[in-house]
Amino acid sequence: MSAKPAGGKDDDYKIKDTKPQLGEKWPHGGTRGGGGWIISDRVTSTYDLVEQMHYLYVRVEKAHDLPINPFTASCDPYVEVKLGNYKGKTQHFEKRTYAEWKQVFAFSKDKIQSTVLEVYVKDRDMISRDDYLGKVVFDMNEVPTRVPPDSPLAPQWYRLEDRRGERKVKGEVMLAVWMGTQADEAFSEAWHSDAATVQGEGVFSVRSKVYVSPKLWYLRVNVIEAHDVESQDKSQLPQVFVKAQLGNQILKTKPSATKTTNPLWNEDLVFVVAEPFEESLVLTLENKASSKEEIVGRLVLPLNVFEKRLDHRAVHSRWFNLEQFGFGMIEGERRMELKFSTRIHLRASLDGGYHVLDESTMYISDIRPTARQLWKKPIGILEIGILSAQGLQGMKTKDGKKTTDAYCVAKYGQKWVRTRTILENFNPKWNEQYTWEVYDPCTVVTLGVFDNTHLGGEGGTGKDARIGKIRIRLSTLETDRIYTHSYPLLVLQPSGLKKTGELQIAFRFTCLSLANMIYLYSQPLLPKMHYQHPLTINQLDSLRYQAMNIVAVRLGRAEPPLRREVVEYMLDVDSHMWSMRRSKANFFRIVSLFSGVLSMSKWLGDVCHWKNPITSILVHILFFILVCFPELILPTMFLYMFLIGIWNFRSRPRHPPHMDTKLSWAEAVQPDELDEEFDTFPSSKPQDVTKMRYDRLRSVAGRIQTVVGDIATQGERFQALLSWRDPRASCLFVVFCLIVAVLLYVTPFKIVVLGTGLFLLRHPRFRSKMPGVPSNFFRRLPARADSML
């Protein structure tokens, strides 16, 4: 694989074109349909976005009729697969002459240094050396090649041989041996020779895996009212509120407006829940009027009692009897004596018409609603080949030297993928290909590279370190084109911006229906419920955090686990936190946005001041034409934009956009600003540092306050034109409006526009350096700033 050399530091942070050898190639010079293939009448699987990596697979199924040790009168069998210097072992079974393992071993063809494969069956001995039971030997030149989707190679029984291979001994082992690639379905679960040093639970964490995010719902609980609320303090009426708890999520209603036994709230409490519904909703009615908050009643509701709705129609409300607090444990026998109890009126539903946001809408990867009945058909297929990484930095120290155990994670929609971990390699090659269905082109796929710290031994309990992350927006891609690029992995650390390596990937966005894709551009980005029954900004922020937390917990319980720090980094959980660097970047984004308007106003200023007389004359001619033929104004504007678009097509971007260090203000950021960005919340810094940052924030906020005040002043001056706060100014303006109305009524509109344009475009000889009368009049109008304390 080759990449264009970097031309400097700026080029080091840019995407580079690569030319990997993609496609399926096989031993003996075979290509698709040539020698080295097992011919199949079916269509072969396409694994065309990765470089093919060949592996020798050994499937150990089972063994039977094994001999018993005459000294221990038992047999504790296990199998050892040996290829050159590489050894792999199955687990052992105690006191069995029949054992079943169903384990696959994979040996990289590039590292094979032996012509024979040896499979040993041994008897585990806790005291002395393990006893030899027999072996099976395979000649590497005789191993067949298998190509998916051909059916798996059928395992066969092999009679065990003695050490010299001269005679058969008692016992048989069932094996299957074949040559395949990473496209083989056994690849992800196989024991790999390059991870032979991993022991214990760490074996599971090196495997590749596909995860699916839990199905998330919004639970909306409308707390309407309560009846017959009684307080222990009979001297005063209760003033109660409802506290609802679902797992770690706690929400409260406002206290009732008055002290009453029949309070009314009519408030919505919205939670995030995940299938399967394992938790219950706990409602407590608490009295705020007493000296300390008193629990009046309690209600526990399993989530499966709530109705699921797919649209904004109202569900039926229900009354529930509250359990008086304490009776269940202390006075259980009196519960049957209660003829009346406090009741609460609820309207609750599981809303399936929303898309539960667990990531920012700026780079959302899925917009489908929760309910599968509302899903549309996919409009395309996204295929990504995760090829390799180059020049990774050492993330940890092992045996006195820097090392990295890298794996890659990709997330799009509800599907997460994790490549296998390549041990102690700064240039790991994964060559794994994954596929996603695409339901909307205006979505983003995220890929991150991490260092695995859970491989057993020392330091196995730390967090997986971030190596870098990239995002690809699908709408910026051409359909049915294969992109092969090397993306720089950039990480912002307290010490500054750091390039930790490069990620080389190949990807392709295939369109299934061009008409459906074009139609989507006219549709809302989110499902209908987000607009028919919208959630507030505060609710969305809180619910997004809760959804991210649920996803992190569920994926952290998988095997191998996708850990919380990985999920949080992929979902950008801290993107809403304050950062001076981000604030500067967003400010300059706004400045850049208005740069075109500023350039246009500067050009008009040059025209008005006749800096270039020819241009000014041409503008006068164009102005006369448009005034005489106003029906040409809109066609001219749209034709001009069409010509600009066609002209810009020649210089359109050839690469998908990537992390821009200058746009992110990452290269010029100050060390203290970075230290503040990486600070915890609440702050863990000393008091003097916190005070200094607070003073700096006050200074920045003071400038913003001044700008906001100036904008408010200009707006209030417009209001003062007719508000008679300044009676003389309002009188002058009213008389002026009357005169202008009469003049405009008797004067043709074209003459008015022509006269106004000629006045604005007049030669500098007829201009004064002093401000004009309208500006002088407007600046003298009163504002409400003088009424502020």
C-alpha positions in Angstrom: 0.0 0.0 0.0 1.4 3.4 -1.0 0.5 6.9 0.0 1.6 10.2 -1.3 4.4 11.7 0.8 3.6 14.6 3.1 4.7 18.0 2.0 4.9 19.6 5.4 3.2 19.9 8.7 -0.1 21.2 7.2 -0.1 18.3 4.7 0.5 15.9 7.6 -2.9 16.8 8.9 -4.7 16.2 5.6 -6.2 13.2 3.9 -3.9 11.3 1.6 -4.8 9.2 -1.4 -3.8 5.5 -1.2 -3.6 2.7 -3.7 -4.2 -0.5 -1.7 -4.4 -3.9 -3.5 -8.1 -4.5 -2.9 -10.0 -7.6 -3.9 -9.8 -11.3 -3.5 -6.5 -13.0 -4.5 -5.6 -16.5 -3.7 -2.5 -18.8 -3.5 -0.8 -20.2 -6.7 -1.5 -16.9 -8.5 -5.2 -17.6 -8.6 -7.7 -14.9 -9.3 -11.5 -15.0 -9.1 -12.5 -18.2 -11.0 -8.9 -19.3 -11.5 -6.6 -21.9 -9.9 -6.7 -22.2 -6.1 -10.5 -21.8 -5.9 -13.0 -24.4 -4.8 -15.5 -23.9 -7.7 -19.0 -23.1 -6.5 -22.1 -22.5 -8.6 -23.3 -19.9 -6.2 -22.3 -16.3 -6.2 -19.2 -15.7 -4.1 -19.2 -13.2 -1.3 -17.8 -9.8 -2.2 -14.9 -8.8 0.1 -13.5 -6.3 -2.3 -12.7 -3.3 0.0 -9.8 -4.9 1.9 -6.5 -6.5 1.1 -6.9 -10.3 1.4 -5.1 -11.9 4.3 -4.7 -15.7 4.2 -5.0 -17.9 7.3 -4.7 -21.6 8.0 -7.7 -22.6 10.0 -7.8 -25.7 12.2 -11.2 -26.6 13.7 -10.9 -29.0 16.7 -14.4 -30.6 17.1 -14.0 -33.5 19.5 -12.2 -36.7 20.5 -13.3 -40.1 21.7 -12.1 -43.5 22.8 -9.1 -42.0 24.4 -6.8 -44.2 26.6 -7.0 -44.0 30.4 -3.8 -43.3 32.4 -3.1 -46.5 34.3 -1.7 -44.6 37.4 -4.6 -42.1 37.8 -7.3 -44.3 36.3 -8.6 -41.3 34.5 -8.0 -39.0 31.5 -8.0 -35.2 31.4 -7.7 -34.5 27.7 -6.9 -31.4 25.8 -5.6 -30.6 22.2 -2.5 -28.7 21.3 -2.2 -27.4 17.8 1.4 -26.7 16.7 2.7 -24.9 13.6 6.3 -24.1 13.6 6.9 -21.9 16.7 3.2 -21.2 17.3 1.2 -23.3 19.7 -2.5 -23.1 20.6 -4.3 -25.1 23.3 -7.9 -26.0 24.0 -9.2 -26.2 27.5 -8.9 -29.5 29.3 -11.7 -31.7 30.6 -11.4 -33.8 33.7 -12.0 -37.5 33.8 -13.3 -38.0 30.3 -12.4 -40.3 27.5 -14.8 -38.3 25.3 -14.4 -34.5 24.9 -16.0 -31.9 22.7 -14.2 -28.5 22.2 -15.6 -26.9 18.9 -12.7 -24.4 18.8 -11.0 -22.9 15.8 -7.3 -21.9 15.6 -6.1 -19.4 12.9 -2.5 -19.1 11.8 -1.5 -16.2 9.5 -0.1 -17.5 6.3 2.6 -14.7 6.2 4.1 -16.1 9.4 4.0 -19.8 8.6 7.6 -21.2 8.7 6.8 -24.9 8.7 5.7 -27.4 6.1 3.7 -29.6 8.5 0.8 -29.0 10.9 0.9 -31.1 14.1 -2.2 -31.7 16.3 -1.4 -33.3 19.6 -3.9 -34.9 22.1 -2.5 -34.9 25.6 -3.6 -35.9 29.1 -3.2 -33.0 31.6 -1.1 -34.0 34.6 -1.1 -31.6 37.6 2.1 -33.1 39.1 4.5 -34.0 36.3 4.7 -33.4 32.6 1.5 -33.9 30.6 1.1 -37.4 29.1 1.2 -37.9 25.3 -1.9 -39.6 23.9 -1.3 -39.3 20.2 -1.0 -36.9 17.2 -2.2 -36.1 13.7 0.1 -34.6 11.1 -0.9 -32.6 8.0 1.2 -31.7 5.0 0.8 -28.0 4.3 0.9 -28.6 0.6 -2.2 -30.9 0.8 -4.4 -28.4 2.8 -7.5 -27.5 0.7 -8.7 -23.9 0.1 -12.2 -22.8 1.0 -14.0 -19.7 -0.3 -17.2 -18.4 1.4 -20.1 -18.8 0.8 -19.1 -22.4 0.2 -20.4 -24.5 3.0 -17.9 -25.1 5.8 -15.5 -27.9 5.4 -16.9 -31.1 7.0 -14.7 -32.2 9.9 -13.4 -35.8 9.7 -12.2 -38.4 12.2 -8.5 -39.0 12.3 -6.9 -42.0 14.1 -4.1 -40.9 16.5 -0.5 -41.9 15.8 2.5 -42.5 18.1 5.3 -40.0 18.5 7.2 -41.3 15.5 4.1 -41.7 13.3 4.9 -45.3 12.7 1.7 -46.9 14.0 -1.8 -46.0 15.1 -2.7 -45.8 18.7 -6.0 -45.9 20.6 -8.2 -42.8 20.2 -9.6 -40.6 17.4 -9.9 -36.8 17.0 -12.3 -35.0 14.7 -10.7 -32.1 12.8 -11.2 -29.8 9.8 -8.2 -28.0 8.2 -8.4 -25.5 5.4 -6.8 -22.4 4.0 -9.1 -19.3 4.0 -9.2 -15.5 4.5 -10.6 -13.1 6.9 -13.9 -13.4 5.0 -14.4 -16.8 6.7 -17.1 -16.9 9.3 -14.7 -18.7 11.7 -12.4 -15.7 11.7 -14.0 -13.6 14.4 -14.2 -16.4 17.0 -10.9 -18.1 16.2 -7.8 -18.2 18.4 -5.2 -16.3 16.5 -1.5 -17.1 16.5 -0.5 -13.4 16.8 -2.4 -13.2 20.1 -0.9 -16.3 21.6 0.6 -14.3 24.5 -2.9 -13.2 25.8 -4.1 -15.2 28.7 -7.3 -15.5 30.8 -10.2 -13.1 30.2 -8.0 -11.0 27.9 -8.5 -13.7 25.2 -12.1 -12.4 24.6 -11.1 -8.8 24.4 -8.8 -9.3 21.3 -11.6 -10.7 19.1 -13.6 -8.8 16.5 -17.2 -8.3 17.3 -20.4 -6.7 16.0 -22.7 -5.0 18.6 -26.2 -3.6 18.3 -27.3 -0.7 20.5 -30.3 -1.4 22.7 -33.7 -0.4 21.5 -34.5 2.9 23.2 -37.9 4.4 24.0 -39.1 7.6 25.4 -41.4 7.0 28.4 -43.7 10.0 28.8 -45.5 10.3 32.2 -48.1 13.0 32.3 -48.8 13.6 36.0 -52.3 15.2 36.0 -53.6 15.3 39.6 -54.0 13.5 42.9 -56.9 13.1 45.2 -57.3 12.6 49.0 -53.8 13.5 50.0 -53.3 13.3 53.7 -50.4 14.6 55.8 -49.3 13.4 59.1 -49.5 17.0 60.3 -53.2 17.5 60.6 -52.8 21.2 61.5 -52.1 22.3 57.9 -53.0 21.3 54.4 -50.3 19.5 52.4 -48.4 21.1 49.5 -47.1 18.1 47.6 -45.0 17.3 44.5 -44.4 14.0 42.7 -40.9 12.5 42.4 -40.5 9.8 39.7 -37.4 7.5 39.6 -36.5 5.1 36.9 -33.1 3.5 37.5 -30.6 6.4 37.8 -33.1 8.9 36.3 -34.9 11.1 38.8 -37.5 13.8 37.8 -39.8 15.9 39.9 -42.9 18.0 39.3 -43.3 21.5 40.7 -45.0 21.7 44.1 -48.7 22.3 43.8 -49.6 25.9 43.5 -51.7 25.9 46.7 -51.9 23.9 49.8 -54.7 21.4 49.1 -55.7 17.7 49.4 -56.5 17.6 45.7 -53.4 19.0 44.0 -53.2 19.6 40.2 -50.0 19.6 38.1 -50.5 18.4 34.5 -46.7 18.1 33.9 -44.8 15.8 31.6 -41.9 13.8 32.9 -39.9 12.1 30.1 -37.5 9.2 30.6 -35.3 7.0 28.4 -35.9 3.3 28.7 -34.3 0.3 26.9 -35.6 -3.1 25.9 -35.9 -5.5 27.6 -37.7 -3.5 30.2 -36.0 -4.6 33.4 -36.7 -1.7 35.7 -39.8 -0.3 37.3 -41.1 3.3 37.5 -41.2 4.4 41.2 -43.5 7.3 42.0 -43.5 9.0 45.4 -45.8 11.7 46.6 -43.9 14.1 48.9 -45.2 16.9 51.1 -43.1 20.1 51.0 -45.3 22.0 53.5 -44.0 20.1 56.6 -40.8 20.9 58.3 -39.0 18.2 56.4 -40.1 16.5 53.2 -42.6 13.8 54.1 -43.4 10.9 51.9 -47.1 10.7 51.6 -47.5 7.7 49.2 -45.6 5.4 46.9 -46.4 3.6 43.7 -44.3 1.1 41.7 -45.3 0.4 38.1 -43.6 -2.1 35.8 -42.9 -0.7 32.3 -44.9 -3.3 30.5 -48.2 -1.8 31.8 -47.8 1.3 29.7 -49.3 1.6 26.3 -47.0 2.0 23.2 -48.0 4.7 20.8 -46.7 5.5 17.4 -48.1 9.0 16.8 -49.2 12.0 18.8 -52.7 10.7 19.7 -53.5 10.9 23.4 -53.6 7.7 25.4 -56.2 7.0 28.0 -55.4 8.3 31.5 -55.7 6.0 34.5 -56.1 6.3 38.3 -53.7 4.5 40.6 -54.0 3.9 44.3 -50.8 4.9 46.2 -49.4 2.7 48.9 -49.2 4.7 52.1 -45.5 4.9 53.0 -44.5 2.5 55.7 -47.6 0.3 55.8 -46.0 -2.4 53.6 -43.2 -3.0 56.1 -44.3 -1.8 59.5 -48.1 -2.2 59.6 -48.8 -4.8 56.9 -51.8 -6.2 58.8 -53.6 -2.8 58.7 -53.4 -2.4 54.9 -56.6 -4.4 54.5 -58.3 -2.1 57.0 -57.8 0.9 54.7 -61.0 1.7 52.9 -59.7 4.9 51.3 -56.2 5.8 50.0 -54.5 8.6 48.1 -55.0 8.3 44.3 -53.0 9.7 41.5 -54.1 10.4 38.0 -51.6 9.6 35.3 -51.4 9.5 31.5 -48.3 7.4 30.5 -47.1 6.0 27.3 -44.0 4.5 25.6 -43.5 6.8 22.6 -42.2 4.9 19.6 -42.6 7.8 17.1 -39.5 9.6 18.3 -35.9 8.9 17.4 -34.1 8.6 20.8 -31.0 10.8 20.4 -27.9 9.3 21.9 -25.5 11.5 19.8 -25.4 15.1 18.7 -27.7 16.1 15.8 -24.6 17.7 14.2 -23.2 14.3 13.3 -26.1 12.0 13.8 -25.9 8.5 12.3 -29.5 7.4 12.5 -32.8 9.2 12.3 -35.3 6.3 12.4 -38.0 6.2 15.0 -38.0 3.6 17.7 -41.0 1.7 16.4 -40.0 -0.6 13.5 -43.4 -0.2 11.9 -42.5 3.4 11.0 -39.2 2.5 9.3 -38.9 3.3 5.6 -37.0 1.1 3.2 -33.2 1.6 3.0 -32.0 3.8 0.2 -28.4 2.6 0.1 -25.6 0.4 1.4 -22.5 1.6 3.2 -19.5 -0.7 3.0 -16.3 0.1 4.9 -13.0 -1.8 4.7 -10.9 -1.1 7.7 -7.4 -1.8 6.2 -4.7 -0.7 8.6 -3.0 2.0 10.6 0.4 3.5 10.1 2.8 5.2 12.5 0.9 4.8 15.7 2.4 6.2 18.8 3.3 4.2 21.8 0.4 4.4 24.2 1.8 2.4 27.2 5.1 1.0 28.5 5.7 -2.7 28.6 9.0 -4.3 29.7 10.6 -0.9 29.5 9.6 0.0 25.9 6.6 1.8 24.3 4.0 -0.4 22.7 0.4 -0.2 21.4 -2.3 -2.9 21.1 -4.6 -1.2 18.7 -8.2 -2.0 17.6 -10.7 0.1 15.6 -14.3 0.8 16.3 -16.9 2.0 13.8 -20.4 3.2 14.6 -23.3 3.9 12.2 -26.9 3.7 13.2 -27.6 1.0 15.8 -24.7 -1.1 14.6 -21.2 -0.9 16.2 -18.3 -3.0 15.0 -15.0 -3.7 16.6 -12.0 -5.1 14.8 -9.7 -7.6 16.5 -6.8 -6.3 18.5 -3.3 -6.4 16.9 -0.7 -6.9 19.6 2.4 -4.8 20.0 2.4 -3.3 16.5 2.7 0.3 15.5 1.5 -0.6 11.9 -1.4 -3.0 12.5 -3.3 -4.5 9.6 -6.9 -5.5 10.2 -8.4 -5.8 6.7 -11.9 -6.3 8.0 -15.0 -5.3 6.0 -18.4 -4.3 7.3 -21.7 -3.3 5.8 -24.5 -1.1 7.0 -28.0 -0.3 5.6 -28.4 3.5 4.9 -31.8 5.1 5.5 -30.8 8.7 5.1 -27.8 10.1 3.2 -27.5 13.1 5.6 -25.9 11.0 8.3 -22.4 10.5 9.6 -20.3 7.4 10.2 -17.7 7.5 13.0 -14.5 5.5 13.3 -12.2 5.5 16.3 -8.9 3.8 17.1 -8.1 2.7 20.6 -5.3 1.0 22.6 -6.5 -2.1 24.4 -5.4 -2.2 28.0 -7.4 -5.3 29.1 -5.2 -8.1 27.8 -4.4 -9.6 31.3 -1.3 -9.2 33.4 -0.3 -5.9 34.8 -2.2 -2.7 34.0 -5.2 -4.7 32.8 -7.8 -2.5 34.6 -7.1 0.9 33.0 -9.1 2.7 30.5 -8.6 2.0 26.8 -6.6 5.1 25.5 -7.9 7.2 22.6 -5.6 7.1 19.5 -7.8 9.1 17.2 -11.2 9.5 15.5 -12.6 10.4 12.1 -16.1 11.2 10.8 -17.4 10.7 7.2 -20.7 12.4 6.2 -22.4 10.2 3.6 -24.0 13.1 1.7 -20.5 14.3 0.7 -19.8 11.0 -1.1 -20.4 10.1 -4.7 -22.4 7.0 -5.1 -20.9 3.7 -6.3 -17.4 5.1 -6.0 -14.7 3.4 -4.0 -12.7 5.8 -1.8 -9.3 4.8 -0.6 -7.8 7.3 1.8 -5.4 7.6 4.7 -6.9 9.7 7.4 -4.7 11.4 10.0 -5.6 10.5 13.6 -5.6 13.7 15.6 -6.0 13.9 19.3 -6.2 17.1 21.4 -4.3 16.6 24.7 -3.5 18.9 27.6 -0.1 19.4 26.0 -1.5 20.4 22.6 -2.5 18.9 19.3 -0.9 15.6 18.5 -0.9 13.3 15.5 -0.9 9.8 16.7 -0.9 8.0 13.4 -2.9 7.4 10.2 -5.9 5.2 9.6 -6.2 3.7 6.1 -9.7 2.7 5.0 -11.7 2.0 1.8 -15.4 2.7 1.7 -18.2 2.8 -0.8 -21.8 4.2 -0.7 -24.1 2.3 -3.0 -27.4 3.9 -3.9 -30.4 1.5 -4.1 -32.9 4.1 -5.2 -31.9 7.5 -6.5 -35.6 8.7 -6.6 -36.0 7.9 -2.9 -32.8 9.6 -2.0 -33.7 12.8 -3.8 -37.2 12.6 -2.2 -35.5 12.5 1.3 -34.0 15.9 0.8 -37.5 17.4 1.0 -38.4 15.6 4.2 -37.8 16.6 7.8 -34.6 15.3 9.3 -36.2 13.7 12.4 -39.4 11.7 12.7 -42.8 13.6 12.7 -43.2 13.3 16.5 -40.2 15.7 17.0 -42.3 18.4 15.3 -45.8 17.5 16.3 -45.1 17.1 20.0 -41.6 18.6 20.4 -39.3 18.2 23.4 -37.6 21.2 24.9 -33.9 21.9 24.5 -33.2 21.1 28.2 -35.2 17.8 27.9 -33.2 16.8 24.8 -29.9 17.5 26.5 -30.8 15.5 29.6 -32.4 12.6 27.6 -29.3 12.4 25.3 -27.0 12.0 28.3 -29.3 9.3 29.8 -29.5 7.5 26.5 -25.7 7.6 26.1 -25.4 6.2 29.6 -27.8 3.3 28.9 -26.0 2.5 25.7 -22.6 2.5 27.5 -23.9 0.3 30.2 -25.5 -2.3 27.9 -22.5 -2.4 25.5 -20.1 -2.7 28.5 -21.9 -5.9 29.5 -21.3 -7.6 26.2 -18.5 -10.1 25.6 -16.0 -8.7 24.8 -17.2 -5.5 26.4 -17.2 -2.2 24.5 -16.1 0.0 27.4 -17.7 3.2 28.6 -14.7 5.4 27.6 -14.9 4.0 24.0 -18.7 4.7 23.8 -18.4 8.2 25.3 -15.6 9.1 22.9 -17.5 7.8 19.8 -20.7 9.6 20.9 -19.0 12.9 21.8 -20.6 13.0 25.2 -18.6 16.1 26.3 -19.2 18.1 23.2 -21.6 20.5 25.1 -19.0 21.4 27.8 -17.5 24.9 27.9 -14.3 25.3 25.9 -12.6 28.6 25.1 -11.1 26.9 22.1 -14.5 25.9 20.7 -15.9 29.3 21.4 -13.2 31.0 19.4 -13.6 28.4 16.6 -17.4 29.0 16.5 -16.8 32.8 16.5 -14.5 32.6 13.5 -16.9 30.3 11.8 -19.5 33.1 12.0 -17.0 35.6 10.8 -16.2 33.3 7.8 -19.9 32.9 7.2 -20.3 36.6 6.8 -17.1 37.2 4.8 -19.0 36.9 1.5 -21.5 39.5 2.6 -18.6 41.7 3.8 -16.8 41.3 0.5 -20.0 42.2 -1.4 -20.5 45.3 0.7 -16.9 46.3 0.1 -17.3 45.8 -3.6 -20.5 47.9 -3.6 -18.6 50.6 -1.6 -15.9 50.6 -4.3 -18.6 51.0 -7.0 -20.3 53.8 -5.1 -17.0 55.6 -4.7 -16.0 55.0 -8.3 -12.8 53.3 -7.5 -13.0 51.6 -10.9 -15.0 53.9 -13.3 -15.6 51.2 -15.9 -17.2 48.9 -13.3 -19.3 51.7 -11.9 -20.6 52.6 -15.4 -21.5 48.9 -16.1 -23.3 48.7 -12.8 -25.3 51.9 -13.7 -26.2 50.3 -17.0 -27.3 47.0 -15.3 -29.3 49.0 -12.8 -31.1 51.0 -15.5 -32.0 47.7 -17.3 -33.4 46.1 -14.1 -35.4 49.1 -13.2 -36.9 49.3 -16.7 -37.5 45.6 -16.8 -38.2 44.5 -13.2 -39.4 41.1 -14.4 -35.8 40.2 -15.1 -34.6 40.7 -11.5 -35.4 37.2 -10.1 -34.4 35.3 -13.3 -31.1 37.2 -13.3 -30.5 36.3 -9.7 -31.2 32.6 -10.2 -29.2 32.4 -13.4 -26.3 34.0 -11.7 -26.4 31.4 -8.9 -26.7 28.7 -11.5 -23.6 29.9 -13.3 -21.7 30.2 -10.0 -22.6 26.6 -9.1 -21.5 25.3 -12.5 -18.2 27.2 -12.2 -17.6 25.9 -8.7 -18.2 22.3 -10.0 -14.8 22.3 -11.6 -13.1 23.0 -8.2 -15.4 20.7 -6.1 -13.8 18.8 -3.2 -12.2 15.5 -4.3 -12.0 14.2 -0.8 -14.6 13.9 2.0 -14.2 16.6 4.6 -12.0 15.7 7.7 -11.0 17.2 11.0 -9.7 20.7 10.2 -7.1 21.8 12.8 -7.3 25.4 11.7 -11.1 25.5 11.8 -11.1 23.8 15.2 -8.6 26.4 16.5 -6.4 23.5 17.6 -3.0 24.7 16.5 -3.1 28.2 18.1 -4.8 27.2 21.3 -3.1 28.4 24.6 -1.9 25.7 27.1 -4.1 27.1 29.9 -7.1 27.0 27.6 -6.4 23.3 26.9 -5.9 22.7 30.6 -9.3 24.2 31.3 -11.0 22.2 28.5 -9.7 18.9 30.0 -10.7 19.9 33.5 -13.3 17.8 35.3 -16.8 19.1 36.1 -17.0 20.3 38.8 -13.5 21.7 38.6 -10.7 19.9 40.4 -8.1 22.8 40.0 -6.7 24.9 42.9 -8.7 27.9 43.9 -6.3 30.5 42.4 -6.4 28.8 39.0 -10.2 28.6 39.2 -10.4 32.3 40.1 -8.1 33.3 37.2 -10.3 31.4 34.8 -13.4 32.8 36.2 -12.0 36.4 35.8 -11.1 35.6 32.2 -14.6 34.2 31.6 -16.0 37.4 33.1 -13.9 39.5 30.7 -15.1 37.5 27.7 -18.7 37.6 28.9 -18.3 41.4 29.4 -17.5 41.9 25.7 -20.4 39.6 24.7 -22.6 41.6 27.0 -21.6 44.9 25.4 -22.3 43.5 21.9 -25.7 42.2 23.0 -26.4 45.6 24.6 -25.5 47.4 21.4 -27.9 45.2 19.4 -30.7 45.8 21.9 -30.0 49.6 21.7 -30.4 49.6 17.9 -33.6 47.7 18.1 -35.0 50.0 20.8 -34.2 53.0 18.6 -36.4 51.6 15.9 -39.2 51.1 18.4 -38.7 54.7 19.6 -39.5 56.1 16.1 -43.2 55.7 16.9 -43.3 55.3 20.6 -43.2 59.0 21.4 -40.5 58.6 24.0 -38.9 61.5 22.3 -42.0 63.6 21.2 -40.1 65.8 18.8 -38.3 62.9 17.1 -41.6 61.0 16.8 -43.4 64.1 15.5 -40.7 64.7 12.8 -40.8 61.0 11.7 -44.6 61.0 11.5 -44.7 64.1 9.4 -41.9 62.6 7.2 -43.9 59.4 6.7 -46.9 61.5 5.6 -44.9 63.5 3.1 -43.2 60.3 1.7 -46.6 58.5 1.4 -48.0 61.4 -0.7 -44.9 61.6 -2.9 -44.8 57.8 -3.4 -48.5 57.8 -4.4 -48.1 60.4 -7.1 -44.6 59.3 -8.3 -44.2 56.1 -10.5 -42.5 53.4 -8.6 -39.7 53.0 -11.3 -38.8 56.7 -10.9 -38.5 56.2 -7.1 -36.3 53.2 -7.4 -34.2 54.9 -10.2 -33.7 58.0 -8.2 -32.8 56.1 -5.0 -30.3 54.0 -6.9 -28.7 57.0 -8.6 -28.4 58.8 -5.3 -26.7 55.8 -3.7 -24.3 55.3 -6.7 -23.5 59.0 -7.0 -19.9 60.1 -7.7 -17.7 60.9 -4.7 -17.6 64.6 -5.9 -21.2 64.8 -4.8 -20.6 63.0 -1.4 -19.7 64.5 2.0 -17.5 62.9 4.5 -19.9 63.8 7.3 -22.6 61.3 8.2 -26.0 61.6 6.5 -29.2 63.0 7.9 -30.9 59.6 8.4 -27.9 58.3 10.3 -27.7 61.5 12.5 -31.5 61.3 13.2 -31.4 57.6 14.1 -28.4 58.0 16.5 -30.3 60.7 18.4 -33.2 58.4 19.1 -33.6 57.3 22.8 -33.0 53.7 23.9 -33.8 52.0 27.2 -30.1 51.7 28.2 -30.5 54.8 30.4 -33.2 53.0 32.4 -30.9 50.1 33.4 -29.2 50.0 36.8 
